[in-house]
């Protein structure tokens, strides 16, 4: 199973213009300037590929920090 | 398990009709630019016109196809119209098309209300009708175009209608299908007003701010993009794998996988999950957008016309998935497929 740190790294890879160093488990990702529904698609695809977990739109919308989202992924494993 | 095998029916022709007006992608939200939208969805431009209904485009495609096949119109025994943009709430558009196409009154006509999965479902219905040989020739018209109320061109969806011609032939390989439905996701893609659940009122026609920062009224399509995306990338590969396993299909022999043209990100994810090459998976979304139930045949018409050689057996898998939620996968083989030139109105 991938750790929270690995998840944050994978999450950061979905962004083209935002530096990876910006992202921590506590990052409120909806507030990241580059975040949009298009990045949301990339995150869902990444979780599907790396964890074989299907996130719902609401899982992404109701998560505040990257750690929240990681916990939702883990709960679906 | 919703598997289906139909023998003795062959797909003999396909044509597409689109508006000639090309609309490039522009940015309609402050959340991302046109460039990012194109990079993610793959849709650089699409066909749009408020002048033609789906049936106008479908009629033009069918006329061209019938002429190219040199069919006699009175031989056509069934006409199925798959669309969610019919001419009227009633009567069925297929009835109107029977007359506009000057088909015989001895004609079975039926409308099917499905979108992204619609062509595959339409193929199963029309080939089932034909398999006993009572109906020898039939036409399936599928697509979506002009809406109930005037709308500017959508950034993702393009207008198109297609005609697919089928013939009864004793001994033909026919088709294999897999189907699925999950109505719990009925509101993932929905036009909430205009049917009988939410009646037409003046208030329902007032545009309201949606979650994505765009204004829409009740007659417009509302979509939960992330949910649809998650659905597509998981359901489509599974459906294809199930069909291949059920009928022991030799994947080495399948030349093209023609997917519903949802968006590039979704289709590329599906392609990679199935470990398919880029050559095996043609895309029409770049120039035509997501064309709903027209997307699989319009991709064949616009991307494969020069690649499919007449007289050479070509095996395909087609997979449609989306609004419903509904999905379907078809395996079919063509040998002398007539692909008409794209009809532009």
Contacts between the chains, C-beta under 8 A, distances in Angstrom:
chain1	res1	chain2	res2	distance
A	36	B	31	4.5
A	36	B	32	4.6
A	36	B	36	7.5
A	37	B	31	7.2
A	37	B	212	6.5
A	37	B	225	5.5
A	37	B	226	6.6
A	38	B	32	5.6
A	38	B	36	5.8
A	38	B	37	7.0
A	38	B	40	4.4
A	38	B	265	7.9
A	40	B	225	7.7
A	40	B	226	5.2
A	41	B	40	6.4
A	41	B	225	7.2
A	41	B	226	6.8
A	41	B	229	5.0
A	41	B	265	5.2
A	41	B	266	7.5
A	42	B	40	7.8
A	42	B	265	7.2
A	44	B	226	6.1
A	44	B	229	5.7
A	44	B	230	5.2
A	44	B	233	7.5
A	45	B	229	7.6
A	45	B	233	6.3
A	45	B	265	6.8
A	45	B	269	4.9
A	48	B	230	7.4
A	48	B	233	5.6
A	48	B	234	6.7
A	48	B	269	7.2
A	49	B	269	7.7
A	49	B	273	7.9
A	54	B	230	5.0
A	54	B	233	7.9
A	54	B	234	4.9
A	55	B	226	7.8
A	55	B	230	5.9
A	56	B	226	7.5
A	56	B	227	6.0
A	56	B	230	6.4
A	57	B	224	5.2
A	57	B	225	7.3
A	57	B	226	3.3
A	57	B	227	4.3
A	57	B	230	7.1
A	58	B	227	7.9
A	60	B	226	5.9
A	61	B	226	7.7
